[in-house]
């Protein structure tokens, strides 16, 4: 058993040594090859691109979902038994419309009692005011009755509020999307009654990149295509642009869409928004793969007299696979767009036809 373990260990060690020698050899070979290239003895084949001006198409499209302009879960203000329900699911209701009523017998009694108490104290206050001038009561007695009157006013207003809340009304316009009560059921305060959703105006929520957000302004118009309504054309207006990127480094944007005519767009529908912009002046543009590593490195290789010249440039907008160049290049220069991965400054290169 021990012999087998020793033999296995020996094999593993030998394999490891072999791999190490192979990697070392490859590294030395690559290094030797790069030294030859760097000395200019071998011309590296590269693909070049002639820098020219182009009109960048700033139009872009993104996907998102519609949400209602307003939606709320209507909760009960009072406890009581449901007497009547005047709407069904799917009904359109206006703001202030009566939806349901609670049994208001006790609320009515409380309100009448509170009003009677208030009226008595109001009469007493007027009588005390007259008696004060004649010396029949003191100022302290008048102040006391006025305090009682203020308290009675508060109790009357509370009773009036409870009575009014027995008549459940819509706080916003919209469709009754759900109904959580039945006639005869007893509810307590904060019980869910209805869900009301207003889709007369919708918000299409999308996310755009940092290169796209710079083109957008509140009030900008956008074309909208809805996969569920392929025959229809819709337009919207940008109503919100986030000033801070989210965790994915994208910027939330909302587009307001008028849906008041026939309300055929539903909240939750999937849509594509297309932002179109006026044509701009032509700019110097190079392919994105020209950059060594990535665009953020700001370094490229320029083809000059059979040699690769490393140069630092200032990139601007990135649109698809094209990059605008603000500084560092002139129209007509040749830049290396393929084969530059192993190049060094002043390496000998040979342009190949693509």
PyMOL commands that set and color helices and strands:
alter all, ss='L'
color gray80, all
select helices_A, chain A and resi 2-38+105-134+139-165+210-213+227-229+288-290+295-297
alter helices_A, ss='H'
color red, helices_A
select strands_A, chain A and resi 44-50+52-54+60-75+80-85+92-93+98-102+167-169+174-179+186-187+192-208+221-226+234-241+251-258+270-275+283-287+299-304+307-312+314-319+322-327+334-338+347-351
alter strands_A, ss='S'
color yellow, strands_A
deselect
rebuild
show_as cartoon
